[in-house]
Each structure stands twice: as structure tokens, then as C-alpha cells.
């Protein structure tokens, strides 16, 4: 099984990946911003930025979760509280 964890060595490949997808990357104040011709994503770091772009590319403009999905997520968080 392959395993990848959040670490400094994944940030450069993510940066290159986003550039290859046609995004212009900038840091504006404390936020990372990725823009292409018809979409802008804003996040606290490049890893989150990639996640937002992945969500938008796979779910489209209807990326928002339904109430049921939100409820299931909240239940999951409650079950895994430490």
C-alpha cells in the first residue's frame, strides 16, 4: 500500500501540479490564491488550495453538501472526538 502524508516534501509537487493545470498561484497576505480563466480558489496553504480545486473539478458548481451529508459529517466528528 502506498502512503503519502502531509509534509513539506509534498508542497512543491502540488505547486507544479496546479501550474500544469493552468492555475496562476499567488500569496496575498496570509492566503494562497489560485486563479485560472474562470475560477479562483483561496486557502490558508497550498495543500488546502489543492483540495478546494479537486472538490470543484470533481463536483462542479454544485459542490456544496446537502443537509444529510453535513449531518453525517457532524456525526462522524462526534464519534471521533478525543
Beta strands, then each sheet from edge to edge (+ up, - down):
strand 1: 24-28
strand 2: 31-35
strand 3: 40-43
sheet 1: 1+ 2- 3+
end
